[in-house]
Amino acid sequence: MYGFLADAVVLLHFGFVVFVVLGGFLVLRWRWLIWLHLPAAAWGALIEFAGWICPLTPLELWLRRAGGEAGYAGGFIEHYLLPLLYPAALTREVQIALGLGVLVVNLIAYALVWQRKWGHS
């Protein structure tokens, strides 16, 4: 059961990361998402800029240990999703670049939102 819960946390974490990076484009369609996306994007950028660890990471690792797992062996989730969330070469420079990437993508998305709302179309 713990392994299943750990996998669920990884999927949730992956979904959150995708929402942080690309959620601004969803705001183009569903304006009310701005109230969920802006805090999520701010949190995602802050985690990277500050060099913090997302609370979902220790939760997932705790669940794996509680289930008797030592690491990320076997399965689709471990081989394909975990390297996206936990890159082996994650340095401070890479974290800062990721944080800047979140900002740039979201600035583009919100520029489109702004243009659609107040632009001259």
C-alpha positions in Angstrom: 0.0 0.0 0.0 2.8 2.4 0.8 4.4 1.9 -2.6 1.0 2.7 -4.2 0.7 5.9 -2.1 4.3 6.9 -3.0 3.5 6.5 -6.7 0.4 8.6 -6.2 2.5 11.3 -4.6 4.9 11.2 -7.6 2.0 11.6 -10.0 0.6 14.4 -8.0 4.0 16.1 -7.8 4.5 15.7 -11.6 1.0 17.1 -12.2 1.8 20.1 -10.0 5.1 20.8 -11.8 3.3 20.7 -15.2 0.6 23.0 -13.8 3.3 25.4 -12.4 5.0 25.6 -15.7 2.1 25.6 -18.2 -0.9 26.5 -16.1 -0.8 30.1 -17.3 -1.9 28.9 -20.7 -5.0 27.2 -19.1 -5.9 30.7 -17.7 -6.5 31.7 -21.4 -9.4 29.3 -21.4 -10.5 29.3 -17.8 -9.9 32.7 -16.2 -10.8 31.5 -12.7 -7.7 29.3 -12.6 -5.6 32.4 -12.2 -6.4 32.2 -8.4 -4.9 28.7 -8.3 -2.1 29.1 -10.8 -0.4 32.3 -9.6 0.3 31.0 -6.1 1.4 27.6 -7.5 3.8 29.3 -10.0 5.1 31.5 -7.2 5.7 28.5 -5.0 7.4 26.6 -7.8 9.7 29.4 -8.6 10.5 30.1 -4.9 11.4 26.4 -4.4 13.9 26.6 -7.2 15.3 30.0 -6.4 15.7 29.2 -2.6 17.1 25.8 -3.2 14.4 24.2 -1.1 12.9 20.8 -1.4 9.2 20.5 -2.1 7.4 18.9 0.8 6.1 16.2 -1.5 9.6 14.8 -2.0 10.2 13.8 1.7 6.6 12.5 1.9 7.2 10.2 -1.1 10.5 9.0 0.3 9.0 8.3 3.7 6.2 6.3 2.1 8.7 4.3 0.1 10.8 3.6 3.2 7.6 2.7 5.2 6.7 0.2 2.5 10.2 -1.4 2.7 11.5 0.1 -0.5 15.1 1.3 -0.6 15.0 3.4 -3.7 13.3 3.8 -7.1 13.7 0.4 -8.7 11.4 -0.9 -11.4 8.2 0.3 -13.0 7.1 3.1 -15.4 6.8 5.8 -12.7 10.3 5.2 -11.4 12.0 5.1 -14.8 10.1 7.9 -16.6 8.6 10.3 -14.1 11.1 10.4 -11.3 14.0 11.6 -13.5 11.9 14.5 -14.5 11.2 15.5 -10.9 14.6 14.6 -9.5 17.3 15.1 -12.2 20.6 13.6 -11.3 22.5 16.8 -12.3 20.4 19.1 -10.2 22.8 21.8 -9.1 22.1 25.3 -7.8 22.7 26.7 -11.3 20.2 24.2 -12.7 17.7 25.1 -10.0 18.0 28.8 -10.8 17.7 28.1 -14.5 14.5 26.1 -13.8 13.1 29.0 -11.7 13.9 31.4 -14.5 12.2 29.0 -17.0 9.1 29.0 -14.8 9.1 32.8 -14.8 9.7 33.2 -18.6 7.0 30.6 -19.6 4.5 32.2 -17.3 5.3 35.7 -18.3 4.6 34.7 -21.9 1.3 33.0 -20.9 0.2 36.0 -18.9 1.2 38.4 -21.6 -1.2 36.4 -23.8 -3.9 36.6 -21.2 -3.4 40.3 -20.8 -3.4 40.9 -24.6 -6.6 38.8 -25.0 -8.3 40.7 -22.1 -7.2 44.2 -22.8 -5.4 44.1 -26.2 -6.6 45.4 -29.5 -7.9 42.4 -31.4 
